[in-house]
């Protein structure tokens, strides 16, 4: 099992916690919660080794496009980059971004 941590500057606050997806064959779960700091903290745990560069590219691209201050935990069991992006987008939608910050 591998674990990665990333931090990005952020300004937009989310309102609620969210949990989307499941850890299972070829999928992942994303847990997101509000963060008081002006940053996004992403922690990834994956059972698939050797994809650190891929994870870094996916996470950096997503959080460069989505400026949200949040704590994000991703538990992976072999999801494709497309599934990772979809699950992250779903978690943001569920967390109800503050409409005053859009």
Biopython code that builds the backbone (N, CA, C, O; Angstrom):
import numpy as np
from Bio.PDB.StructureBuilder import StructureBuilder

atoms = [
    (1, "UNK", "N", (0.840, -1.175, 0.000)),
    (1, "UNK", "CA", (0.000, 0.000, 0.000)),
    (1, "UNK", "C", (0.886, 1.240, 0.000)),
    (1, "UNK", "O", (1.892, 1.301, 0.707)),
    (2, "UNK", "N", (0.499, 2.221, -0.799)),
    (2, "UNK", "CA", (1.225, 3.494, -0.840)),
    (2, "UNK", "C", (0.336, 4.602, -0.299)),
    (2, "UNK", "O", (-0.891, 4.516, -0.336)),
    (3, "UNK", "N", (0.986, 5.643, 0.203)),
    (3, "UNK", "CA", (0.273, 6.793, 0.730)),
    (3, "UNK", "C", (0.971, 8.054, 0.251)),
    (3, "UNK", "O", (2.198, 8.142, 0.287)),
    (4, "UNK", "N", (0.181, 9.045, -0.203)),
    (4, "UNK", "CA", (0.717, 10.306, -0.688)),
    (4, "UNK", "C", (-0.022, 11.456, -0.022)),
    (4, "UNK", "O", (-1.201, 11.336, 0.310)),
    (5, "UNK", "N", (0.674, 12.568, 0.171)),
    (5, "UNK", "CA", (0.051, 13.773, 0.715)),
    (5, "UNK", "C", (0.423, 14.956, -0.157)),
    (5, "UNK", "O", (1.569, 15.098, -0.584)),
    (6, "UNK", "N", (-0.564, 15.803, -0.415)),
    (6, "UNK", "CA", (-0.363, 17.004, -1.212)),
    (6, "UNK", "C", (-1.061, 18.171, -0.519)),
    (6, "UNK", "O", (-2.073, 17.991, 0.158)),
    (7, "UNK", "N", (-0.512, 19.359, -0.696)),
    (7, "UNK", "CA", (-1.115, 20.575, -0.161)),
    (7, "UNK", "C", (-1.106, 21.627, -1.259)),
    (7, "UNK", "O", (-0.112, 21.800, -1.965)),
    (8, "UNK", "N", (-2.239, 22.335, -1.394)),
    (8, "UNK", "CA", (-2.380, 23.383, -2.395)),
    (8, "UNK", "C", (-2.975, 24.623, -1.731)),
    (8, "UNK", "O", (-3.805, 24.493, -0.831)),
    (9, "UNK", "N", (-2.569, 25.819, -2.154)),
    (9, "UNK", "CA", (-3.217, 27.023, -1.630)),
    (9, "UNK", "C", (-4.665, 27.070, -2.117)),
    (9, "UNK", "O", (-4.974, 26.605, -3.214)),
    (10, "UNK", "N", (-5.545, 27.633, -1.295)),
    (10, "UNK", "CA", (-6.961, 27.688, -1.665)),
    (10, "UNK", "C", (-7.636, 28.858, -0.964)),
    (10, "UNK", "O", (-7.178, 29.320, 0.081)),
    (11, "UNK", "N", (-8.731, 29.330, -1.552)),
    (11, "UNK", "CA", (-9.453, 30.459, -0.962)),
    (11, "UNK", "C", (-10.936, 30.189, -0.755)),
    (11, "UNK", "O", (-11.538, 30.763, 0.153)),
    (12, "UNK", "N", (-11.537, 29.336, -1.565)),
    (12, "UNK", "CA", (-12.976, 29.090, -1.468)),
    (12, "UNK", "C", (-13.271, 28.030, -0.419)),
    (12, "UNK", "O", (-12.637, 26.975, -0.391)),
    (13, "UNK", "N", (-14.236, 28.320, 0.442)),
    (13, "UNK", "CA", (-14.597, 27.388, 1.518)),
    (13, "UNK", "C", (-15.767, 26.509, 1.089)),
    (13, "UNK", "O", (-16.682, 26.969, 0.406)),
    (14, "UNK", "N", (-15.732, 25.251, 1.490)),
    (14, "UNK", "CA", (-16.885, 24.384, 1.310)),
    (14, "UNK", "C", (-17.720, 24.442, 2.580)),
    (14, "UNK", "O", (-17.228, 24.848, 3.633)),
    (15, "UNK", "N", (-18.968, 24.042, 2.484)),
    (15, "UNK", "CA", (-19.888, 24.171, 3.608)),
    (15, "UNK", "C", (-20.038, 22.870, 4.385)),
    (15, "UNK", "O", (-20.042, 22.887, 5.615)),
    (16, "UNK", "N", (-20.160, 21.751, 3.695)),
    (16, "UNK", "CA", (-20.475, 20.474, 4.340)),
    (16, "UNK", "C", (-19.442, 19.397, 4.040)),
    (16, "UNK", "O", (-18.656, 19.500, 3.098)),
    (17, "UNK", "N", (-19.468, 18.373, 4.863)),
    (17, "UNK", "CA", (-18.693, 17.171, 4.589)),
    (17, "UNK", "C", (-19.379, 16.375, 3.487)),
    (17, "UNK", "O", (-20.585, 16.493, 3.269)),
    (18, "UNK", "N", (-18.589, 15.567, 2.800)),
    (18, "UNK", "CA", (-19.161, 14.695, 1.773)),
    (18, "UNK", "C", (-18.396, 13.384, 1.744)),
    (18, "UNK", "O", (-17.206, 13.331, 2.052)),
    (19, "UNK", "N", (-19.107, 12.325, 1.365)),
    (19, "UNK", "CA", (-18.518, 10.996, 1.206)),
    (19, "UNK", "C", (-19.142, 10.396, -0.041)),
    (19, "UNK", "O", (-20.349, 10.159, -0.086)),
    (20, "UNK", "N", (-18.316, 10.150, -1.059)),
    (20, "UNK", "CA", (-18.812, 9.546, -2.296)),
    (20, "UNK", "C", (-17.934, 8.372, -2.683)),
    (20, "UNK", "O", (-16.746, 8.333, -2.361)),
    (21, "UNK", "N", (-18.532, 7.420, -3.374)),
    (21, "UNK", "CA", (-17.811, 6.254, -3.849)),
    (21, "UNK", "C", (-17.638, 5.206, -2.757)),
    (21, "UNK", "O", (-17.984, 5.415, -1.594)),
    (22, "UNK", "N", (-17.093, 4.079, -3.178)),
    (22, "UNK", "CA", (-16.800, 2.977, -2.275)),
    (22, "UNK", "C", (-15.435, 2.409, -2.631)),
    (22, "UNK", "O", (-14.997, 2.477, -3.780)),
    (23, "UNK", "N", (-14.779, 1.855, -1.636)),
    (23, "UNK", "CA", (-13.522, 1.179, -1.925)),
    (23, "UNK", "C", (-13.889, -0.245, -2.293)),
    (23, "UNK", "O", (-14.399, -0.998, -1.464)),
    (24, "UNK", "N", (-13.636, -0.598, -3.498)),
    (24, "UNK", "CA", (-13.939, -1.930, -3.982)),
    (24, "UNK", "C", (-13.164, -2.164, -5.261)),
    (24, "UNK", "O", (-12.325, -1.346, -5.639)),
    (25, "UNK", "N", (-13.424, -3.227, -5.904)),
    (25, "UNK", "CA", (-12.690, -3.585, -7.105)),
    (25, "UNK", "C", (-12.755, -2.475, -8.152)),
    (25, "UNK", "O", (-13.813, -2.201, -8.719)),
    (26, "UNK", "N", (-11.622, -1.851, -8.395)),
    (26, "UNK", "CA", (-11.521, -0.832, -9.434)),
    (26, "UNK", "C", (-12.184, 0.484, -9.106)),
    (26, "UNK", "O", (-12.502, 1.238, -10.026)),
    (27, "UNK", "N", (-12.406, 0.799, -7.854)),
    (27, "UNK", "CA", (-13.074, 2.045, -7.509)),
    (27, "UNK", "C", (-12.365, 2.714, -6.339)),
    (27, "UNK", "O", (-11.324, 2.242, -5.880)),
    (28, "UNK", "N", (-12.934, 3.813, -5.861)),
    (28, "UNK", "CA", (-12.356, 4.513, -4.738)),
    (28, "UNK", "C", (-13.414, 5.320, -4.017)),
    (28, "UNK", "O", (-14.510, 5.528, -4.537)),
    (29, "UNK", "N", (-13.084, 5.775, -2.819)),
    (29, "UNK", "CA", (-13.974, 6.668, -2.090)),
    (29, "UNK", "C", (-13.242, 7.973, -1.839)),
    (29, "UNK", "O", (-12.021, 8.009, -1.685)),
    (30, "UNK", "N", (-14.033, 9.055, -1.802)),
    (30, "UNK", "CA", (-13.506, 10.371, -1.501)),
    (30, "UNK", "C", (-14.274, 10.909, -0.306)),
    (30, "UNK", "O", (-15.505, 10.925, -0.300)),
    (31, "UNK", "N", (-13.544, 11.345, 0.696)),
    (31, "UNK", "CA", (-14.122, 12.009, 1.854)),
    (31, "UNK", "C", (-13.589, 13.430, 1.857)),
    (31, "UNK", "O", (-12.382, 13.647, 1.748)),
    (32, "UNK", "N", (-14.484, 14.395, 1.983)),
    (32, "UNK", "CA", (-14.071, 15.793, 1.952)),
    (32, "UNK", "C", (-14.743, 16.517, 3.104)),
    (32, "UNK", "O", (-15.911, 16.276, 3.408)),
    (33, "UNK", "N", (-13.994, 17.408, 3.742)),
    (33, "UNK", "CA", (-14.563, 18.177, 4.844)),
    (33, "UNK", "C", (-13.988, 19.594, 4.812)),
    (33, "UNK", "O", (-12.895, 19.823, 4.293)),
    (34, "UNK", "N", (-14.742, 20.537, 5.375)),
    (34, "UNK", "CA", (-14.256, 21.919, 5.407)),
    (34, "UNK", "C", (-12.925, 22.034, 6.146)),
    (34, "UNK", "O", (-12.615, 21.230, 7.025)),
    (35, "UNK", "N", (-12.158, 23.036, 5.777)),
    (35, "UNK", "CA", (-10.848, 23.279, 6.367)),
    (35, "UNK", "C", (-10.766, 24.757, 6.723)),
    (35, "UNK", "O", (-11.118, 25.607, 5.905)),
    (36, "UNK", "N", (-10.311, 25.071, 7.915)),
    (36, "UNK", "CA", (-10.198, 26.466, 8.350)),
    (36, "UNK", "C", (-9.009, 27.176, 7.696)),
    (36, "UNK", "O", (-9.033, 28.395, 7.524)),
    (37, "UNK", "N", (-7.989, 26.431, 7.339)),
    (37, "UNK", "CA", (-6.818, 27.018, 6.706)),
    (37, "UNK", "C", (-7.123, 27.381, 5.253)),
    (37, "UNK", "O", (-8.090, 26.888, 4.673)),
    (38, "UNK", "N", (-6.309, 28.228, 4.684)),
    (38, "UNK", "CA", (-6.463, 28.614, 3.281)),
    (38, "UNK", "C", (-5.666, 27.670, 2.394)),
    (38, "UNK", "O", (-4.764, 28.080, 1.664)),
    (39, "UNK", "N", (-6.025, 26.401, 2.479)),
    (39, "UNK", "CA", (-5.329, 25.393, 1.684)),
    (39, "UNK", "C", (-6.183, 24.148, 1.544)),
    (39, "UNK", "O", (-7.157, 23.944, 2.269)),
    (40, "UNK", "N", (-5.790, 23.336, 0.603)),
    (40, "UNK", "CA", (-6.382, 22.015, 0.437)),
    (40, "UNK", "C", (-5.326, 20.998, 0.859)),
    (40, "UNK", "O", (-4.178, 21.063, 0.420)),
    (41, "UNK", "N", (-5.719, 20.072, 1.703)),
    (41, "UNK", "CA", (-4.844, 18.982, 2.120)),
    (41, "UNK", "C", (-5.419, 17.696, 1.549)),
    (41, "UNK", "O", (-6.557, 17.337, 1.849)),
    (42, "UNK", "N", (-4.647, 17.009, 0.734)),
    (42, "UNK", "CA", (-5.105, 15.770, 0.110)),
    (42, "UNK", "C", (-4.240, 14.617, 0.595)),
    (42, "UNK", "O", (-3.013, 14.657, 0.497)),
    (43, "UNK", "N", (-4.899, 13.593, 1.119)),
    (43, "UNK", "CA", (-4.213, 12.371, 1.530)),
    (43, "UNK", "C", (-4.769, 11.221, 0.702)),
    (43, "UNK", "O", (-5.981, 11.010, 0.653)),
    (44, "UNK", "N", (-3.888, 10.485, 0.059)),
    (44, "UNK", "CA", (-4.282, 9.364, -0.791)),
    (44, "UNK", "C", (-3.683, 8.090, -0.224)),
    (44, "UNK", "O", (-2.496, 8.028, 0.094)),
    (45, "UNK", "N", (-4.531, 7.074, -0.103)),
    (45, "UNK", "CA", (-4.068, 5.725, 0.247)),
    (45, "UNK", "C", (-4.511, 4.812, -0.884)),
    (45, "UNK", "O", (-5.689, 4.760, -1.238)),
    (46, "UNK", "N", (-3.551, 4.097, -1.441)),
    (46, "UNK", "CA", (-3.862, 3.225, -2.566)),
    (46, "UNK", "C", (-3.185, 1.878, -2.412)),
    (46, "UNK", "O", (-2.051, 1.775, -1.943)),
    (47, "UNK", "N", (-3.906, 0.854, -2.817)),
    (47, "UNK", "CA", (-3.358, -0.488, -2.801)),
    (47, "UNK", "C", (-2.584, -0.812, -4.062)),
    (47, "UNK", "O", (-1.992, -1.886, -4.169)),
    (48, "UNK", "N", (-2.582, 0.095, -5.010)),
    (48, "UNK", "CA", (-1.887, -0.111, -6.281)),
    (48, "UNK", "C", (-0.600, 0.702, -6.255)),
    (48, "UNK", "O", (-0.645, 1.922, -6.093)),
    (49, "UNK", "N", (0.526, 0.057, -6.410)),
    (49, "UNK", "CA", (1.810, 0.749, -6.319)),
    (49, "UNK", "C", (2.333, 1.157, -7.691)),
    (49, "UNK", "O", (1.968, 0.577, -8.714)),
    (50, "UNK", "N", (3.209, 2.181, -7.685)),
    (50, "UNK", "CA", (3.901, 2.578, -8.897)),
    (50, "UNK", "C", (3.225, 3.680, -9.699)),
    (50, "UNK", "O", (3.616, 3.926, -10.840)),
    (51, "UNK", "N", (2.225, 4.351, -9.141)),
    (51, "UNK", "CA", (1.500, 5.370, -9.899)),
    (51, "UNK", "C", (1.575, 6.756, -9.254)),
    (51, "UNK", "O", (0.666, 7.567, -9.424)),
    (52, "UNK", "N", (2.642, 7.026, -8.524)),
    (52, "UNK", "CA", (2.775, 8.320, -7.837)),
    (52, "UNK", "C", (2.701, 9.497, -8.815)),
    (52, "UNK", "O", (2.012, 10.479, -8.539)),
    (53, "UNK", "N", (3.393, 9.415, -9.940)),
    (53, "UNK", "CA", (3.380, 10.512, -10.914)),
    (53, "UNK", "C", (1.984, 10.743, -11.480)),
    (53, "UNK", "O", (1.583, 11.886, -11.700)),
    (54, "UNK", "N", (1.252, 9.673, -11.712)),
    (54, "UNK", "CA", (-0.122, 9.783, -12.219)),
    (54, "UNK", "C", (-1.011, 10.452, -11.184)),
    (54, "UNK", "O", (-1.779, 11.357, -11.514)),
    (55, "UNK", "N", (-0.914, 10.016, -9.940)),
    (55, "UNK", "CA", (-1.699, 10.634, -8.870)),
    (55, "UNK", "C", (-1.391, 12.120, -8.760)),
    (55, "UNK", "O", (-2.300, 12.944, -8.657)),
    (56, "UNK", "N", (-0.121, 12.457, -8.780)),
    (56, "UNK", "CA", (0.268, 13.859, -8.649)),
    (56, "UNK", "C", (-0.329, 14.698, -9.779)),
    (56, "UNK", "O", (-0.822, 15.799, -9.533)),
    (57, "UNK", "N", (-0.291, 14.201, -10.995)),
    (57, "UNK", "CA", (-0.846, 14.942, -12.134)),
    (57, "UNK", "C", (-2.361, 15.127, -11.997)),
    (57, "UNK", "O", (-2.876, 16.218, -12.238)),
    (58, "UNK", "N", (-3.066, 14.074, -11.613)),
    (58, "UNK", "CA", (-4.524, 14.148, -11.467)),
    (58, "UNK", "C", (-4.907, 15.140, -10.381)),
    (58, "UNK", "O", (-5.748, 16.012, -10.598)),
    (59, "UNK", "N", (-4.295, 15.007, -9.217)),
    (59, "UNK", "CA", (-4.641, 15.846, -8.068)),
    (59, "UNK", "C", (-4.265, 17.298, -8.326)),
    (59, "UNK", "O", (-5.040, 18.202, -8.017)),
    (60, "UNK", "N", (-3.101, 17.527, -8.882)),
    (60, "UNK", "CA", (-2.687, 18.901, -9.166)),
    (60, "UNK", "C", (-3.623, 19.551, -10.185)),
    (60, "UNK", "O", (-4.020, 20.702, -10.005)),
    (61, "UNK", "N", (-3.977, 18.843, -11.237)),
    (61, "UNK", "CA", (-4.881, 19.386, -12.250)),
    (61, "UNK", "C", (-6.239, 19.720, -11.629)),
    (61, "UNK", "O", (-6.777, 20.802, -11.866)),
    (62, "UNK", "N", (-6.788, 18.812, -10.848)),
    (62, "UNK", "CA", (-8.113, 19.020, -10.275)),
    (62, "UNK", "C", (-8.132, 20.216, -9.325)),
    (62, "UNK", "O", (-9.015, 21.069, -9.418)),
    (63, "UNK", "N", (-7.164, 20.284, -8.415)),
    (63, "UNK", "CA", (-7.202, 21.343, -7.415)),
    (63, "UNK", "C", (-6.631, 22.661, -7.917)),
    (63, "UNK", "O", (-6.743, 23.675, -7.228)),
    (64, "UNK", "N", (-6.031, 22.675, -9.083)),
    (64, "UNK", "CA", (-5.700, 23.934, -9.745)),
    (64, "UNK", "C", (-6.971, 24.523, -10.368)),
    (64, "UNK", "O", (-7.160, 25.740, -10.380)),
    (65, "UNK", "N", (-7.826, 23.657, -10.877)),
    (65, "UNK", "CA", (-9.096, 24.101, -11.478)),
    (65, "UNK", "C", (-10.159, 24.401, -10.434)),
    (65, "UNK", "O", (-11.040, 25.225, -10.680)),
    (66, "UNK", "N", (-10.100, 23.758, -9.281)),
    (66, "UNK", "CA", (-11.119, 23.898, -8.234)),
    (66, "UNK", "C", (-10.454, 24.416, -6.964)),
    (66, "UNK", "O", (-9.895, 23.649, -6.180)),
    (67, "UNK", "N", (-10.524, 25.704, -6.782)),
    (67, "UNK", "CA", (-9.879, 26.391, -5.669)),
    (67, "UNK", "C", (-10.743, 26.265, -4.419)),
    (67, "UNK", "O", (-11.514, 27.173, -4.108)),
    (68, "UNK", "N", (-10.623, 25.150, -3.698)),
    (68, "UNK", "CA", (-11.424, 24.922, -2.496)),
    (68, "UNK", "C", (-10.515, 24.606, -1.313)),
    (68, "UNK", "O", (-9.566, 23.831, -1.427)),
    (69, "UNK", "N", (-10.826, 25.221, -0.181)),
    (69, "UNK", "CA", (-10.108, 24.925, 1.054)),
    (69, "UNK", "C", (-10.803, 23.739, 1.705)),
    (69, "UNK", "O", (-11.943, 23.854, 2.156)),
    (70, "UNK", "N", (-10.128, 22.614, 1.753)),
    (70, "UNK", "CA", (-10.764, 21.398, 2.264)),
    (70, "UNK", "C", (-9.707, 20.384, 2.676)),
    (70, "UNK", "O", (-8.547, 20.462, 2.272)),
    (71, "UNK", "N", (-10.142, 19.435, 3.489)),
    (71, "UNK", "CA", (-9.332, 18.260, 3.791)),
    (71, "UNK", "C", (-9.944, 17.115, 3.003)),
    (71, "UNK", "O", (-11.125, 16.805, 3.158)),
    (72, "UNK", "N", (-9.148, 16.499, 2.170)),
    (72, "UNK", "CA", (-9.628, 15.452, 1.270)),
    (72, "UNK", "C", (-8.867, 14.163, 1.556)),
    (72, "UNK", "O", (-7.639, 14.142, 1.628)),
    (73, "UNK", "N", (-9.634, 13.092, 1.716)),
    (73, "UNK", "CA", (-9.034, 11.763, 1.869)),
    (73, "UNK", "C", (-9.545, 10.899, 0.733)),
    (73, "UNK", "O", (-10.746, 10.842, 0.467)),
    (74, "UNK", "N", (-8.620, 10.232, 0.072)),
    (74, "UNK", "CA", (-8.963, 9.336, -1.028)),
    (74, "UNK", "C", (-8.437, 7.950, -0.677)),
    (74, "UNK", "O", (-7.251, 7.771, -0.401)),
    (75, "UNK", "N", (-9.336, 6.982, -0.692)),
    (75, "UNK", "CA", (-8.972, 5.585, -0.476)),
    (75, "UNK", "C", (-9.223, 4.859, -1.793)),
    (75, "UNK", "O", (-10.364, 4.759, -2.244)),
    (76, "UNK", "N", (-8.164, 4.357, -2.403)),
    (76, "UNK", "CA", (-8.223, 3.829, -3.762)),
    (76, "UNK", "C", (-7.997, 2.319, -3.805)),
    (76, "UNK", "O", (-7.233, 1.747, -3.027)),
    (77, "UNK", "N", (-8.702, 1.705, -4.758)),
    (77, "UNK", "CA", (-8.474, 0.297, -5.034)),
    (77, "UNK", "C", (-8.414, 0.080, -6.541)),
    (77, "UNK", "O", (-9.087, -0.800, -7.079)),
    (78, "UNK", "N", (-7.601, 0.892, -7.218)),
    (78, "UNK", "CA", (-7.358, 0.691, -8.637)),
    (78, "UNK", "C", (-8.230, 1.496, -9.578)),
    (78, "UNK", "O", (-8.435, 1.086, -10.720)),
    (79, "UNK", "N", (-8.750, 2.627, -9.134)),
    (79, "UNK", "CA", (-9.593, 3.454, -9.998)),
    (79, "UNK", "C", (-8.771, 4.082, -11.119)),
    (79, "UNK", "O", (-7.584, 4.361, -10.954)),
    (80, "UNK", "N", (-9.409, 4.295, -12.241)),
    (80, "UNK", "CA", (-8.750, 4.970, -13.365)),
    (80, "UNK", "C", (-8.727, 6.476, -13.097)),
    (80, "UNK", "O", (-9.485, 6.964, -12.259)),
    (81, "UNK", "N", (-7.863, 7.219, -13.802)),
    (81, "UNK", "CA", (-7.850, 8.674, -13.625)),
    (81, "UNK", "C", (-9.215, 9.324, -13.867)),
    (81, "UNK", "O", (-9.568, 10.282, -13.179)),
    (82, "UNK", "N", (-9.967, 8.829, -14.811)),
    (82, "UNK", "CA", (-11.301, 9.374, -15.069)),
    (82, "UNK", "C", (-12.232, 9.204, -13.889)),
    (82, "UNK", "O", (-12.982, 10.120, -13.554)),
    (83, "UNK", "N", (-12.196, 8.052, -13.257)),
    (83, "UNK", "CA", (-13.038, 7.795, -12.088)),
    (83, "UNK", "C", (-12.608, 8.686, -10.928)),
    (83, "UNK", "O", (-13.456, 9.199, -10.199)),
    (84, "UNK", "N", (-11.312, 8.875, -10.748)),
    (84, "UNK", "CA", (-10.825, 9.747, -9.683)),
    (84, "UNK", "C", (-11.393, 11.159, -9.869)),
    (84, "UNK", "O", (-11.901, 11.753, -8.919)),
    (85, "UNK", "N", (-11.310, 11.681, -11.063)),
    (85, "UNK", "CA", (-11.805, 13.031, -11.349)),
    (85, "UNK", "C", (-13.306, 13.128, -11.133)),
    (85, "UNK", "O", (-13.783, 14.113, -10.569)),
    (86, "UNK", "N", (-14.053, 12.137, -11.566)),
    (86, "UNK", "CA", (-15.511, 12.129, -11.376)),
    (86, "UNK", "C", (-15.862, 12.104, -9.892)),
    (86, "UNK", "O", (-16.725, 12.861, -9.450)),
    (87, "UNK", "N", (-15.210, 11.251, -9.127)),
    (87, "UNK", "CA", (-15.500, 11.153, -7.697)),
    (87, "UNK", "C", (-15.149, 12.458, -6.969)),
    (87, "UNK", "O", (-15.888, 12.887, -6.083)),
    (88, "UNK", "N", (-14.042, 13.083, -7.333)),
    (88, "UNK", "CA", (-13.697, 14.369, -6.726)),
    (88, "UNK", "C", (-14.759, 15.424, -7.052)),
    (88, "UNK", "O", (-15.159, 16.193, -6.177)),
    (89, "UNK", "N", (-15.208, 15.461, -8.294)),
    (89, "UNK", "CA", (-16.247, 16.423, -8.690)),
    (89, "UNK", "C", (-17.552, 16.150, -7.946)),
    (89, "UNK", "O", (-18.231, 17.085, -7.523)),
    (90, "UNK", "N", (-17.902, 14.886, -7.785)),
    (90, "UNK", "CA", (-19.110, 14.535, -7.036)),
    (90, "UNK", "C", (-18.997, 14.990, -5.583)),
    (90, "UNK", "O", (-19.961, 15.512, -5.023)),
    (91, "UNK", "N", (-17.846, 14.798, -4.978)),
    (91, "UNK", "CA", (-17.662, 15.209, -3.586)),
    (91, "UNK", "C", (-17.811, 16.715, -3.438)),
    (91, "UNK", "O", (-18.410, 17.185, -2.471)),
    (92, "UNK", "N", (-17.271, 17.476, -4.385)),
    (92, "UNK", "CA", (-17.433, 18.926, -4.323)),
    (92, "UNK", "C", (-18.890, 19.328, -4.474)),
    (92, "UNK", "O", (-19.366, 20.223, -3.776)),
    (93, "UNK", "N", (-19.594, 18.676, -5.376)),
    (93, "UNK", "CA", (-21.007, 18.986, -5.574)),
    (93, "UNK", "C", (-21.804, 18.707, -4.298)),
    (93, "UNK", "O", (-22.640, 19.519, -3.901)),
    (94, "UNK", "N", (-21.554, 17.588, -3.668)),
    (94, "UNK", "CA", (-22.270, 17.214, -2.458)),
    (94, "UNK", "C", (-21.933, 18.161, -1.303)),
    (94, "UNK", "O", (-22.780, 18.420, -0.448)),
    (95, "UNK", "N", (-20.720, 18.671, -1.273)),
    (95, "UNK", "CA", (-20.300, 19.536, -0.170)),
    (95, "UNK", "C", (-20.873, 20.947, -0.261)),
    (95, "UNK", "O", (-20.637, 21.775, 0.618)),
    (96, "UNK", "N", (-21.636, 21.222, -1.337)),
    (96, "UNK", "CA", (-22.313, 22.518, -1.499)),
    (96, "UNK", "C", (-21.355, 23.699, -1.352)),
    (96, "UNK", "O", (-21.273, 24.308, -0.286)),
    (97, "UNK", "N", (-20.653, 24.010, -2.393)),
    (97, "UNK", "CA", (-19.775, 25.166, -2.352)),
    (97, "UNK", "C", (-20.575, 26.408, -1.993)),
    (97, "UNK", "O", (-21.715, 26.569, -2.428)),
    (98, "UNK", "N", (-19.985, 27.266, -1.214)),
    (98, "UNK", "CA", (-20.627, 28.508, -0.817)),
    (98, "UNK", "C", (-20.880, 29.359, -2.064)),
    (98, "UNK", "O", (-19.938, 29.772, -2.742)),
    (99, "UNK", "N", (-22.148, 29.616, -2.360)),
    (99, "UNK", "CA", (-22.487, 30.339, -3.590)),
    (99, "UNK", "C", (-21.959, 31.763, -3.595)),
    (99, "UNK", "O", (-21.841, 32.353, -4.669)),
    (100, "UNK", "N", (-21.637, 32.337, -2.453)),
    (100, "UNK", "CA", (-21.079, 33.695, -2.406)),
    (100, "UNK", "C", (-19.619, 33.747, -2.841)),
    (100, "UNK", "O", (-19.091, 34.827, -3.108)),
    (101, "UNK", "N", (-18.964, 32.594, -2.916)),
    (101, "UNK", "CA", (-17.538, 32.538, -3.255)),
    (101, "UNK", "C", (-17.284, 32.124, -4.690)),
    (101, "UNK", "O", (-16.127, 32.011, -5.095)),
    (102, "UNK", "N", (-18.332, 31.892, -5.475)),
    (102, "UNK", "CA", (-18.150, 31.421, -6.845)),
    (102, "UNK", "C", (-17.626, 32.510, -7.742)),
    (102, "UNK", "O", (-17.416, 32.281, -8.933)),
]
sb = StructureBuilder()
sb.init_structure("model")
sb.init_model(0)
sb.init_chain("A")
sb.init_seg("    ")
for serial, (resi, resn, name, xyz) in enumerate(atoms, 1):
    if name == "N":
        sb.init_residue(resn, " ", resi, " ")
    sb.init_atom(name, np.array(xyz, "f"), 0.0, 1.0, " ", f" {name:<3s}", serial, name[0])
structure = sb.get_structure()
